[in-house]
């Protein structure tokens, strides 16, 4: 039996190295394991059917389509101009404006690569013109590519809620404070860099701010309408996704006219290709998860860890290291495959499932810029035509700051849990 397991594991790795789609690998492995256990392979199909009946599933394609519409429009330019008008007069105001704009844009598009491509070409030259050093400018753009993944209505938050079986509105609330902590830490660091290099502030202009506000008048209320609507009890996350999709479509095509109606099908196809990839991996992974649970893999994993780890603090430290490695390249696959395994194990260590979700998402965010394989590093290298070795050095200070924030959130759970508790009491 051990020989068969090694053979299957080796074959799976070989197929992955040859570029076999991950859904085919997971689905094939699930069918084989069920066959070996004498269980019908229809268990995988049943999971696909169960997935299609989840009420919050519709939020994924709707939020994704709305995010792609924003990315294809001139919303990034308007967002950046407004942020600069609001914060440019402060110490490191332009850098802080870039942090805020990129975080907000990533939250709505849900994809780190889109932010680097859409906003990187605006932010990097702007920082260089202000007098920021090249290393800092590259590091900031690379870091902010995933900075908004902790803010609603980020797609990874919704996906984690589905897979981890936690309320999505609770996870939205829990991840907001850690996200603000990251922004605050990077803002303070930016102020130190600005002071060290004598970066000048942008003079405040009431006329410039008024102009930027007028330009962004239709997009500015979007976060308040979507997030406020969810927590105000006006609609669910799925209804919020439908509202955002309709609102963005009308604003970008009829009011701003950034997108021609003829291009809507093309944008729809691009966005649904991402959604299709997520859903087919999710369906096959749920089938594999069922087998792993039936085979008591999480229980065995807990027994192994318990023999070597004496407490909750050690488990959390090991979990963070593991998640940083896992989350380097493909976040959606990591959520779908890893979450069902770690949730029952974490429960044995009395870790709150909402806190666990925040830790996973925060590690996901940091993993994107972790050397040597962090996806943001490769995207920035190609976008700005810089060697990876230069990106490693440029992102190191940011990476260390985010690790410090991760340690804070890991060992002070109330930073994540206080807001959900307040909302539950209402």
Buried (B, 14 or more C-beta within 10 A) or exposed (E): EEEEEEEBEEBBEEBEEEEEEBBBBBBBBBBBBBEEEEEEBEBBEBBBEEBEEEEBBBBBBBBBBBBBBBBBBBBBBBBBBBBBBBBBBBBBBBBBBBBBBBBBBBBBBBBBBBBBBBBBBBBBEBBBEBEBBBBBBBBBBBBBBBBBBBBBBBBBBBBBBBBBEBBBBBBBBBBBBBBBBBBEBBBEBBBEBBEEEEBEBBEBEEEBBEBBBEBBEBBBEBBEBBBEBBBEEEBBBBBBBBBBBEBBBEBBBEEBEBBEEEEBEEBBEBBBEBBEBBBBBBBBBBBBBBBBBEEEBBEEBBEEBEEEBEEBEEBBBEBBEEBBBBBBBBBBBBBBBBBBBBBBBBBBBEBBBBBBBBBBBBBBBBBBBBBEEBBBBBBBBEBBEBEBEBBBEBBBBBBEBBBEBBEEBBEEBEBBBEBBEEBEEE
